[in-house]
Amino acid sequence: MLTAIRECQALTLVSCFDVDADAVRKTAGEYGCVPVGSFEELLASGIDAVVLVTPNYLHGQQVREALAAGKHVFVEKPLTPDIAEGREILDMLVRSKAIVQVGHNTRKRAVFRKAREIVERGVLGRVVSCHAHFSYDAGLHAGLPSWKLDPTLCPLLPLPQLGIHFIDVLQYLVAAIHEVSCFARSAVMKDENGRDIVDSTVSMMRFRNGVTGTLHAHYVVPFTFEVALYGTRANLVCHEDSLSSTSTGDFEFEEEIIPVDEPPYASFIAELREFAECIRHNRTPEVDAETGLRNVAVVEAMKRSVVEGRTIKVEEVRPAKV
Ligand SMILES: NC(=O)c1ccc[n+]([C@@H]2O[C@H](COP(=O)([O-])OP(=O)(O)OC[C@H]3O[C@@H](n4cnc5c(N)ncnc54)[C@H](O)[C@@H]3O)[C@@H](O)[C@H]2O)c1
């Protein structure tokens, strides 16, 4: 994120804070900004906006503090760890002109911009179903920050960390998610007391337009990044740097690979440029607090589905418009 701030050429890094004093010193040295000793001091340091790249469980409180101090806020995904905290932010925004943007950078990746264009052109025919899978094996290696290993601070670990990226992408490409059913398990990971940590989730989803889909998110299998849309005329599979499509007609299949060129950090740079533009011109970001909360609501519905062992409608966890 720091590299993206420097390279976006739209924001100036004025000051930085981290509870880890070494990280503050290093960042200040590398990026030429002023180190400060507390979040309060950061908010009082003459800045227009704050970029929060802190543990999920702190997002709600830090966004609210920043808004109360009159700052615009860019907060990494998820907007908040739960709906109640997200609502408090939305309530504050009713009385504020501040911009809140959530770091759902994945939808800004070139493959998903291209995929949306293909869907909108009707190339797939009617989209019938979809499948998304975002995993990597971070849970098999030492060194994870302690908050990710604490189910009270980061419940269903692979969902808020990985799966939520594709929840946002699918709501961008397909439609709002209407209901979900989720299975979660601890395949490998344990905390220091030997208690299970959820490292594997599989969810089924029905979207508002009737499309059905599945979402895999695992923290203990090799890197996998794939979103597939299945339509009456063609299927489209989005990989990190290409799309592959299979179209059908009279029982003949045609396969096409569409390479997509994307420089490193491009989606992070794009979202930060948008943030700066929104502040300058008082515009609403593509992923504003409302959109961010819609993604949080889907994760919350998935959590409730695991606890109650049934399909949950997203409106059950967030009765207002979702
Ligand atoms: N968009 C993406 O692709 C993407 C990728 C990775 C992480 N993230 C998000 O970024 C956030 C950080 O994730 P991470 O993996 O870097 O976590 P991390 O634990 O590695 O880093 C968090 C940093 O916040 C600091 N911190 C902790 N408490 C703090 C406090 N009270 N005030 C100030 N700083 C504090 C920590 O010292 C650490 O430097 C999370 O919300 C995560 O979901 C987004």
The ligand as an SDF file (V2000), in Angstrom:
LIG
                    3D

 44 48  0  0  0  0  0  0  0  0999 V2000
   -6.5050   -5.5040   -0.4140 N   0  0  0  0  0  0  0  0  0  0  0  0
   -5.6720   -6.4950   -0.2420 C   0  0  0  0  0  0  0  0  0  0  0  0
   -5.3050   -7.1800   -1.1840 O   0  0  0  0  0  0  0  0  0  0  0  0
   -5.1460   -6.7860    1.1280 C   0  0  0  0  0  0  0  0  0  0  0  0
   -4.0450   -7.6310    1.2870 C   0  0  0  0  0  0  0  0  0  0  0  0
   -3.5660   -7.8690    2.5720 C   0  0  0  0  0  0  0  0  0  0  0  0
   -4.1810   -7.2880    3.6740 C   0  0  0  0  0  0  0  0  0  0  0  0
   -5.2610   -6.4830    3.4800 N   0  0  0  0  0  0  0  0  0  0  0  0
   -5.9100   -5.8510    4.6430 C   0  0  0  0  0  0  0  0  0  0  0  0
   -4.9820   -4.9500    5.2210 O   0  0  0  0  0  0  0  0  0  0  0  0
   -5.1510   -4.9300    6.6400 C   0  0  0  0  0  0  0  0  0  0  0  0
   -3.8290   -5.2830    7.3160 C   0  0  0  0  0  0  0  0  0  0  0  0
   -3.5280   -6.6290    6.9930 O   0  0  0  0  0  0  0  0  0  0  0  0
   -2.0520   -7.2080    7.1620 P   0  0  0  0  0  0  0  0  0  0  0  0
   -2.0610   -8.5810    6.6270 O   0  0  0  0  0  0  0  0  0  0  0  0
   -1.0630   -6.2250    6.6270 O   0  0  0  0  0  0  0  0  0  0  0  0
   -1.9630   -7.2400    8.7620 O   0  0  0  0  0  0  0  0  0  0  0  0
   -0.6730   -7.1340    9.6830 P   0  0  0  0  0  0  0  0  0  0  0  0
   -1.0660   -7.5520   11.0390 O   0  0  0  0  0  0  0  0  0  0  0  0
    0.4800   -7.8080    9.0030 O   0  0  0  0  0  0  0  0  0  0  0  0
   -0.3370   -5.5670    9.6590 O   0  0  0  0  0  0  0  0  0  0  0  0
   -1.1130   -4.6610   10.4020 C   0  0  0  0  0  0  0  0  0  0  0  0
   -0.2500   -3.4950   10.8470 C   0  0  0  0  0  0  0  0  0  0  0  0
   -1.0420   -2.6820   11.6940 O   0  0  0  0  0  0  0  0  0  0  0  0
   -0.2810   -2.3700   12.8630 C   0  0  0  0  0  0  0  0  0  0  0  0
   -1.1940   -2.1020   13.9680 N   0  0  0  0  0  0  0  0  0  0  0  0
   -1.7650   -2.9840   14.8400 C   0  0  0  0  0  0  0  0  0  0  0  0
   -2.5340   -2.3290   15.7330 N   0  0  0  0  0  0  0  0  0  0  0  0
   -2.4670   -1.0100   15.4070 C   0  0  0  0  0  0  0  0  0  0  0  0
   -3.0460    0.1730   15.9440 C   0  0  0  0  0  0  0  0  0  0  0  0
   -3.8630    0.1390   17.0170 N   0  0  0  0  0  0  0  0  0  0  0  0
   -2.7410    1.3540   15.3780 N   0  0  0  0  0  0  0  0  0  0  0  0
   -1.8960    1.4280   14.3190 C   0  0  0  0  0  0  0  0  0  0  0  0
   -1.3210    0.3440   13.7540 N   0  0  0  0  0  0  0  0  0  0  0  0
   -1.6060   -0.8560   14.2940 C   0  0  0  0  0  0  0  0  0  0  0  0
    0.5970   -3.5850   13.0910 C   0  0  0  0  0  0  0  0  0  0  0  0
    1.7010   -3.2730   13.9010 O   0  0  0  0  0  0  0  0  0  0  0  0
    0.9810   -3.9320   11.6510 C   0  0  0  0  0  0  0  0  0  0  0  0
    2.1070   -3.1940   11.2120 O   0  0  0  0  0  0  0  0  0  0  0  0
   -6.2600   -5.9190    6.9580 C   0  0  0  0  0  0  0  0  0  0  0  0
   -7.4640   -5.2230    7.0740 O   0  0  0  0  0  0  0  0  0  0  0  0
   -6.3020   -6.8290    5.7330 C   0  0  0  0  0  0  0  0  0  0  0  0
   -7.5810   -7.3690    5.5180 O   0  0  0  0  0  0  0  0  0  0  0  0
   -5.7270   -6.2040    2.2460 C   0  0  0  0  0  0  0  0  0  0  0  0
  1  2  1  0
  2  3  2  0
  2  4  1  0
  4  5  1  0
  4 44  2  0
  5  6  2  0
  6  7  1  0
  7  8  2  0
  8  9  1  0
  8 44  1  0
  9 10  1  0
  9 42  1  0
 10 11  1  0
 11 12  1  0
 11 40  1  0
 12 13  1  0
 13 14  1  0
 14 15  2  0
 14 16  1  0
 14 17  1  0
 17 18  1  0
 18 19  2  0
 18 20  1  0
 18 21  1  0
 21 22  1  0
 22 23  1  0
 23 24  1  0
 23 38  1  0
 24 25  1  0
 25 26  1  0
 25 36  1  0
 26 27  1  0
 26 35  1  0
 27 28  2  0
 28 29  1  0
 29 30  1  0
 29 35  2  0
 30 31  1  0
 30 32  2  0
 32 33  1  0
 33 34  2  0
 34 35  1  0
 36 37  1  0
 36 38  1  0
 38 39  1  0
 40 41  1  0
 40 42  1  0
 42 43  1  0
M  CHG  2   8   1  16  -1
M  END
$$$$
